[in-house]
Amino acid sequence: MATIVSFINFKGGVGKTTLCVEVGASLASKFNERVLIVDLDPQTNATLSLMQEKDWEEHAKAKGTLRDFFQCCYENKRCDISEMIVKAPVKYHGRLDRLDLLPSHIELFGMDLKLATKFGHENIKAKLFLRDALASVGSSYEYILIDCPPNLYLATQNGLFASDKYVIVALAEYLSTLGIAHIQNSVNGLFDDARQILSSIGAQGNSLSTPELVGIIFNRIRYRTGGTATEDFFVRKFSNMYGAKVFKTAVPQSTKFAERPQQKVPIAVSGYADDRVYEERVRQVAEEFYDRITRPAI
């Protein structure tokens, strides 16, 4: 069965989607793993980083997206999530034949609110929709990476309850790092509350294991050779606080990460000369990610 990992941060603009896509592409191309990227974010950035908008629109009409999946959940209807998966959306010299996508939709914004209104805060079943659906496709992949929205609403909760582990992507700056402890406390509190609710109605809550923090990846470091004095300060500070949970490799800032989604070619596989430094850095992050999953004693 697949190892399911959510990429999260409650603050937007940290490059969470970029790293989710790049790590997934690197796992598929460099490690020959079967990977499914689940785009839970209504902004659909992961989706449109991997497929043309026209192809996405056609797929949404013919096969559906996560918006349609959650609509089925809202209406208590059965829904085959495997039909919504886009097989190998990136057609680039066959380098990403092992990377699939479960696409998002901008209307997921409203669907998240509809679900929360109907089911309420304490309805555990509503938090498990995605977990139960992914169980039917888990044997087809080694890794399922979930790009979560920058909040803790019901869609993100579905991602976390489906996950074995999670990764925090952060910037090496005051406001971004300020939220790291809050994210951990929120995730732990979410699962503690769920187990308490189950216990109060005489149900078994021990099947709801809190996902493990794989690590913290610092993204958009100012220079390829390192960060500014302020960035270095925050990396050192959090390395002292969290020890080995902080990834050894930080990812430098580059306009290339913003350009490649338009071309639907992740830097991990582009092969462009201008991308080589960044491709290597992404490979290092993916390698460390892989080691933390397969050899988690850190």
N, C-alpha and C positions, 0 to 999 in steps of 0.2 A: 504493500500500500504506500501511497505517496506521503511524504513529509510535507505538511501544510504550514506555511510561514506567512504571517501578515507583516507588511511594511507600514509603519504608522508614525505619525506625529500629529498632534492636535493643532499645530501651527502650519499654515500653508506656506508655500514658497521655499521649502527646504530641499527640493529635488528628490523627494520620496519616490515619485513616479519614475523619474529617470533611472534611479538606482534599481528599482524593482524590475524594470524592463531590461536594463543592461546586465544585471546579475542573472536574470532568467536567460537572456540571449547567450551569455558566456557559459552558463551551465549546459545549455543545449549544444553549443558549437564546440567548446573546448573540452568539456567533460563527457560529451555524448549522452547526456541525460535527457529523459523525456520530461518536458516542462509544460505546465499549463499556467498562464497568467490570467488571473481573475480580476477584472477591472470593476471594483465596487464604487469607484468615485464617479458621481454624475457628470463631472467635467469631461469625462471620456478621454483624458489625455493619454493613458496607456493604450487604449483602443486605437486612437488616431496616430499613435507613434508607430503602429505595426500594420495598419491597413489604410488604403485609400478611402476617403470619405464616401465616394460613390459606391465602393464595394461594401462599406459598412451599412450604408442606407439600404442597399439591396438585401444584404443579409438580415438586417433588422426586420424588413418587411416579410421576407420568406421564412426565416428560421427563428427570429426573435432575439432578444438580448436579456440581460439581467432585469431590466424593467419588466419584461413580460413574465419572467420567472416569479418575481415578487408580486405581480398582479395575480398570478395563479394562487400564490400563498394567501393573498388578501381574500380571494374568493373561495378558498378552501378547495381548490381544484388540483388534480394531479398534473404534473408538468415534467417532461423529460428534459433535464438540463443538458444532456449530452447532445441533443439536437441543436442547441444554441452555440455549441463550440465551433469556432472557426479553425479549421485545420491548416497549420503552416501558413499563416497569413503573409509572412515575409518571403517573397520569392526572390532570393538573392543568391544566385549561383548554388542553390541547394544547401546553403550553410545553416539554415534554420528550419530544416524539415522536421525537427523534433520539438519545435516550439509551437504550441497552440494557444488560442486566446478565447476566453469567455468575455464577450464584449459588454460594455456599459451602454447607457443611454442617458441623455440629458434629462429626460422625464423621470429619472430615478430620484431627482430632488423631491418632487411631489409625492412619489410613491413611498419614500421613507417616512414622510409626514403622515400619509394615509395609514400606513402600517402601525405607526406609533399611536395614532388616534384610536384606531380600532382595538388594538391589543393591549395598550397600556404599558407601563414601566415594568410591572412585575410578572408579565406573562413569559415564562421561560420558553414555551413552545415557539414564540415569535423570534427568539434569539437563535433558534436551532435550525431554521429553515435551510440555510446554506450548508450547514454541517451535514444534515441528512441527505441533501441533494448531491454533495460532492462525494459522499460515501459510494455512490453508484458509479463514479468514474475514477476513483482513487487508484484502482489497480492498473490503470492505463498510463500512469505517470510515476516518476520518481519524486518530482517536486511540484507542488502547487503553490504559487506565489500570489498573494492577495494584495492588491494596491488599494488601501483603505482611504476613505475620505478624511480630511483634516478635522475630525470631530469625533465624538463618542455617541453619535446617534445610532439608530437601530441597524443601519447597514453596516457600520463599523463593528457593532456588537456581533452581528452575524459573522463577520470576518474573523473576529477574535474567538468566538465560540467554535468556529470550524477549525481553528489553528492548533497545531502542536506547539508552535513557537512564534515569536515575533521579533522584529528588528526595529529599532528606533533610528531614524535618519535625522540628523541635526546639523545646524550650522554652528561654527565655533564662535558664537557671539552670545552676549548676555541674555537676551530675551529667549533665544532658542534653547539654550542650555538650562534656563530657569525652569522649563517645562518638563525636563527629563524625569525628575522625581515625581512630578504630578502624574505623568503618563503611567509610571510603574504603580503608583498608589491607586490610580483610577482602574487599571486593569485588575489588580488584586482585589480591590473593593467590588468591582463588577461581579467577579466570580464568587467572592465571599457572600455577597447579597443573594446570588442565585442559589447557592447551596443552602443558605439559611431559609429561603423561601421553600425550597423542596423539602427541607427537614420539617418545616412547620406544617406541611400537609401530609407528612408521613412517607414521603418519597425518598429514594436514595439519591443523595447529592454527590456521592463520591465518584460518579461517572463524569462529573464536570471538573476536569483537572485544569488548573490555571496554566495557560501557555507559558513556556519558559522564555525568558529574554535571551535571545541568541547573542545580541551585542548592540553597541551603539556605533554607527558609522558617521563620521564627520564628513560633510560634503561641501563643495564649493569653497575649498581653501584657496586663498587669493593667488598663490603662485604654484607652479609645478614643483618647485624645490621646497616648498613649505609655506606656512602661513605668515601673516603679519605678526607683530609682537603681541597684539591683542588676541588673535586667533591662537597663537602658540600658548598663551597664558591659559585660555579656556580648555584647550586640549590637555595640557598638563594637569590642570585642576581636576578635570573629570577623569583623567587616567588615575590620579591619586584616589579619587572618590570611588570609582567603579572598577579599578584594577583591570584585569584581563577582559572585562566585558567591553572595553573600548577597543574597536578594531585597530590593529597596528597600521593599516593602510587608510589614509585619508584621500579623498578624491578632489583634484584641483578644479577650480572654476574655469570654464571655457565656453565660448559661444558655439563651439562644435556640438555640445550636448543639446543646444536649442535648435541647431540647424538640421541634425540628422532625422528627427521625427518627421519633418516635412518631406524628406527623401525616403522615409520608411525603411531606413537602414541603421540599426543600432551600431554605435561605435565599436561594440564588442566584435562585430563581424565585418565592418566596412572595408578594412584593408587599405584605406586611404593613407598616403604618406603623412598627411597633416594630422591624422588621428592616432598615430602609432604610440605616442607617449600616453595618451588617454586610454587607448585600448589596453595597454600594458597595465595601467593603474586599475582599470575595471577588472582585468583578469586577476590581479592580485586580490582585489576585494572578493571576487567570486571564489577564488581559491581558499581564502580565509573563511568565507561563509561555508563552503563545502566542508572544510576541516572541522569547523565548529559543530556542524550537524552530524558528521560521521564520527568525530572524536570529541564529544562535548565536555570532557573533563578539563575545564579551564579554570 
